[in-house]
Amino acid sequence: MKLNFVGTGNLTRFFLECLRGKYEFGFILSRNFDRAKSLAERYEAIPSALDYGEELEGTVFVLVPDRYIGEVSKKLRVKPNTVLIHCSGFLPSTVFSREHRASLHPNFSFSNLEKALEARHEIIFGVEGDEEGVKVAVQIAKDISGRFFIVPTDRKVEYHLAAVMASNFPVALMYLAKKIYSQLGLQDPDYLIYTLLKGVLESAKEMGVERALTGPVKRGDWLVVEEEGRVFEKLFGERTVYDGVVTILKEVAEGERGKTEENER
Ligand SMILES: NC(=O)c1ccc[n+]([C@@H]2O[C@H](COP(=O)([O-])OP(=O)(O)OC[C@H]3O[C@@H](n4cnc5c(N)ncnc54)[C@H](OP(=O)(O)O)[C@@H]3O)[C@@H](O)[C@H]2O)c1
């Protein structure tokens, strides 16, 4: 099967590098012919500019920012049975308004291409699409890491929300913690936060997220929880976030206590 690529960003480079030797490459299309040319030379592909209107066949990866996927795909000239794939976590493949479509979302940040390539065997793909599209996308996921799961088309927003919560929300809390450490005069708060979180992540990986919880809520030290809530409010002007997080942590701790009691019975 021939693979074609629209866009010359890190996602295109990632797929080209991972899939070279496994697939034949067709066109690499860019808004700028020279950018397509320099990439195509490295991967034995054919360079073209988006507005040249080449007829594409096989599979076409549309690897452009989410807000342009629909618009760019409408401009493409494709042979019947060509499969269109994008990599958005949020948008479903229906953005292509045609059959033979898929979304293949790598759960990874591609800001550093080298790191993404190093981690390629660990990357888990969320795959969504129609029958023909899913078949192709799954094969590509298998060729890169073998790790993927199917996401129903009408649940892509939930799927993306989970990714945002897992990878972006912790940054908000780290940011607040960093403010406190900085006010205390710590020179390198980022490193301290990294060492704390690394332990939590390792526990989550080995024992599951719920068992990674430690600290006052887990121990039931309610005087500490209350006092720290008051200090949080003093420092940040309100305590909605603190109370919300504590409520969730209580649910986690109670769930874990329930499991321990069941095991002891
Ligand atoms: N970056 C990540 O970490 C990441 C992770 C998972 C999924 N994704 C998904 O991967 C897809 C690509 O994301 P990205 O971060 O690689 O995007 P990007 O780097 O901002 O753009 C990718 C390429 O799209 C082309 N492009 C930009 N604007 C365009 C426009 N107006 N019309 C046509 N082409 C345009 C450019 O190539 P030319 O200049 O050669 O035309 C650019 O190099 C998105 O669907 C995104 O959601 C990204």
The ligand as an SDF file (V2000), in Angstrom:
LIG
                    3D

 48 52  0  0  0  0  0  0  0  0999 V2000
    2.0450   17.8610   17.8610 N   0  0  0  0  0  0  0  0  0  0  0  0
    1.6490   16.8980   18.6630 C   0  0  0  0  0  0  0  0  0  0  0  0
    2.2440   16.6470   19.7220 O   0  0  0  0  0  0  0  0  0  0  0  0
    0.4810   16.0300   18.2580 C   0  0  0  0  0  0  0  0  0  0  0  0
    0.1840   14.8870   19.0330 C   0  0  0  0  0  0  0  0  0  0  0  0
   -0.8780   14.0800   18.6430 C   0  0  0  0  0  0  0  0  0  0  0  0
   -1.6390   14.4230   17.5280 C   0  0  0  0  0  0  0  0  0  0  0  0
   -1.3280   15.5590   16.8100 N   0  0  0  0  0  0  0  0  0  0  0  0
   -2.1380   15.8680   15.6190 C   0  0  0  0  0  0  0  0  0  0  0  0
   -1.3190   15.8570   14.4730 O   0  0  0  0  0  0  0  0  0  0  0  0
   -1.8280   16.7910   13.4950 C   0  0  0  0  0  0  0  0  0  0  0  0
   -0.7100   17.7110   13.0890 C   0  0  0  0  0  0  0  0  0  0  0  0
   -0.2800   18.4140   14.2120 O   0  0  0  0  0  0  0  0  0  0  0  0
    1.0990   19.1600   14.2680 P   0  0  0  0  0  0  0  0  0  0  0  0
    1.3250   19.5520   15.6860 O   0  0  0  0  0  0  0  0  0  0  0  0
    2.1350   18.3410   13.5450 O   0  0  0  0  0  0  0  0  0  0  0  0
    0.7650   20.4670   13.4280 O   0  0  0  0  0  0  0  0  0  0  0  0
    1.7990   21.5860   12.9070 P   0  0  0  0  0  0  0  0  0  0  0  0
    3.1880   21.1810   13.2160 O   0  0  0  0  0  0  0  0  0  0  0  0
    1.3160   22.8920   13.4160 O   0  0  0  0  0  0  0  0  0  0  0  0
    1.5430   21.5530   11.3370 O   0  0  0  0  0  0  0  0  0  0  0  0
    1.8610   20.4140   10.5630 C   0  0  0  0  0  0  0  0  0  0  0  0
    2.0180   20.8470    9.1280 C   0  0  0  0  0  0  0  0  0  0  0  0
    0.7710   21.2710    8.5970 O   0  0  0  0  0  0  0  0  0  0  0  0
    1.0180   22.1470    7.4960 C   0  0  0  0  0  0  0  0  0  0  0  0
    0.1340   23.2980    7.6370 N   0  0  0  0  0  0  0  0  0  0  0  0
    0.1490   24.2460    8.6020 C   0  0  0  0  0  0  0  0  0  0  0  0
   -0.8310   25.1420    8.3990 N   0  0  0  0  0  0  0  0  0  0  0  0
   -1.4670   24.7640    7.2760 C   0  0  0  0  0  0  0  0  0  0  0  0
   -2.5550   25.3100    6.5310 C   0  0  0  0  0  0  0  0  0  0  0  0
   -3.1670   26.4310    6.9010 N   0  0  0  0  0  0  0  0  0  0  0  0
   -2.9460   24.6460    5.4210 N   0  0  0  0  0  0  0  0  0  0  0  0
   -2.3110   23.5270    5.0100 C   0  0  0  0  0  0  0  0  0  0  0  0
   -1.2730   22.9800    5.6610 N   0  0  0  0  0  0  0  0  0  0  0  0
   -0.8640   23.5860    6.7830 C   0  0  0  0  0  0  0  0  0  0  0  0
    2.5010   22.5630    7.5950 C   0  0  0  0  0  0  0  0  0  0  0  0
    3.2160   21.8820    6.5620 O   0  0  0  0  0  0  0  0  0  0  0  0
    3.7040   22.7050    5.2600 P   0  0  0  0  0  0  0  0  0  0  0  0
    4.2770   23.9770    5.8170 O   0  0  0  0  0  0  0  0  0  0  0  0
    4.6820   21.7980    4.6630 O   0  0  0  0  0  0  0  0  0  0  0  0
    2.4880   22.9450    4.4320 O   0  0  0  0  0  0  0  0  0  0  0  0
    2.9380   22.0360    8.9400 C   0  0  0  0  0  0  0  0  0  0  0  0
    4.2700   21.6340    8.9990 O   0  0  0  0  0  0  0  0  0  0  0  0
   -2.9830   17.5100   14.1640 C   0  0  0  0  0  0  0  0  0  0  0  0
   -4.1890   16.8940   13.7650 O   0  0  0  0  0  0  0  0  0  0  0  0
   -2.7540   17.2770   15.6450 C   0  0  0  0  0  0  0  0  0  0  0  0
   -3.9400   17.2880   16.4170 O   0  0  0  0  0  0  0  0  0  0  0  0
   -0.3000   16.3640   17.1460 C   0  0  0  0  0  0  0  0  0  0  0  0
  1  2  1  0
  2  3  2  0
  2  4  1  0
  4  5  1  0
  4 48  2  0
  5  6  2  0
  6  7  1  0
  7  8  2  0
  8  9  1  0
  8 48  1  0
  9 10  1  0
  9 46  1  0
 10 11  1  0
 11 12  1  0
 11 44  1  0
 12 13  1  0
 13 14  1  0
 14 15  2  0
 14 16  1  0
 14 17  1  0
 17 18  1  0
 18 19  2  0
 18 20  1  0
 18 21  1  0
 21 22  1  0
 22 23  1  0
 23 24  1  0
 23 42  1  0
 24 25  1  0
 25 26  1  0
 25 36  1  0
 26 27  1  0
 26 35  1  0
 27 28  2  0
 28 29  1  0
 29 30  1  0
 29 35  2  0
 30 31  1  0
 30 32  2  0
 32 33  1  0
 33 34  2  0
 34 35  1  0
 36 37  1  0
 36 42  1  0
 37 38  1  0
 38 39  2  0
 38 40  1  0
 38 41  1  0
 42 43  1  0
 44 45  1  0
 44 46  1  0
 46 47  1  0
M  CHG  2   8   1  16  -1
M  END
$$$$
